Amino acid sequence: MAVSNVFYAPGEQRAAKVGDLFAAIARRYDLLNDLQSFGLHRRWKRRVVELAAVRPGQRALDVCCGTGDIALALAQRGADVTGLDFSPAMLEMARARSRKSETGDQKSEVGTPSSVLRPPVFLQGDAQQLPFPDHSFDAVTIGYGLRNLSSCETGLREMLRVARPGGRLVVLDFGKPPNALWRAIYFAHLKISVPLMGWLFAGNADAYAYILESLKHYPAQQGVAEKMRELNLSNVRVINLLGGAMAINYGEKPK
Ligand SMILES: C[S@@+](CC[C@H](N)C(=O)[O-])C[C@H]1O[C@@H](n2cnc3c(N)ncnc32)[C@H](O)[C@@H]1O
């Protein structure tokens, strides 16, 4: 497949390019998320947190945590949360938001008045080599992260490895709508309006054109569900949002 974006490279160079991308847009990341999804990403992330179903005292890991929205929302449910990301710039934003939420100054990404019971620990690390022992977490989430890994299968395997038996794996990402007309309209939006907004509000069209490029190389909801089944997860489900433009993949580690 032809590659046509400065932030996309297959194979070993992928991580470095993705790292450059998030270093470039970290400060504007949350604003652009709100603009491009019309605020809907908050609702989708709420759904992820519901599916993670953590109870107070349980341990949760949010992989590719970025600026910390899902991690903070999990912590509001009383979980003992770790957010992991490889980008120092994104982690800096996450830690700043976490400090604000401790003082009650920060609305959480999912829109509830926030004061987290126990703030998440934000750690630098690689999603493809998680620095945790097997069977460590009751829930493992990843929002808009799996698509960015050089091997989404390795990412899923790592999430599964660190989950406890019975633990929930929840993946939120861009999807490929099954309806051909809707898919064409949606891909046109990703090709034209999303980079335009990136240029206008973050001064970087390429970073946002990357979304479509990365999506083309991503197996999306059906492919991820298939991989989850191959890995023997149970209760594998796909939840399509906006006609499949976004999707949540859910599965449980067998007991
Ligand atoms: C699109 S952002 C998603 C942030 C957040 N989860 C959200 O939903 O808004 C993707 C994040 O994945 C991180 N990332 C990409 N590849 C990674 C890897 N191999 N290991 C750890 N983090 C990675 C990036 O640094 C970035 O913060």
The ligand as an ORCA input file, in Angstrom:
! r2SCAN-3c Opt
* xyz 0 1
  C      -4.527      9.537     19.660
  S      -3.687      9.550     21.187
  C      -4.905      8.922     22.301
  C      -4.856      9.546     23.658
  C      -6.011      9.186     24.582
  N      -6.035      7.779     24.877
  C      -7.338      9.601     24.000
  O      -8.179      8.738     23.797
  O      -7.548     10.780     23.774
  C      -2.597      8.182     21.009
  C      -1.551      8.113     22.112
  O      -0.837      6.885     21.951
  C       0.507      7.113     22.329
  N       1.309      6.028     21.749
  C       1.446      5.704     20.449
  N       2.244      4.622     20.300
  C       2.603      4.248     21.561
  C       3.396      3.190     22.080
  N       4.008      2.304     21.281
  N       3.525      3.086     23.410
  C       2.932      3.963     24.243
  N       2.171      5.005     23.812
  C       2.008      5.130     22.472
  C       0.809      8.495     21.793
  O       1.908      9.081     22.422
  C      -0.515      9.215     22.084
  O      -0.477      9.871     23.324
*
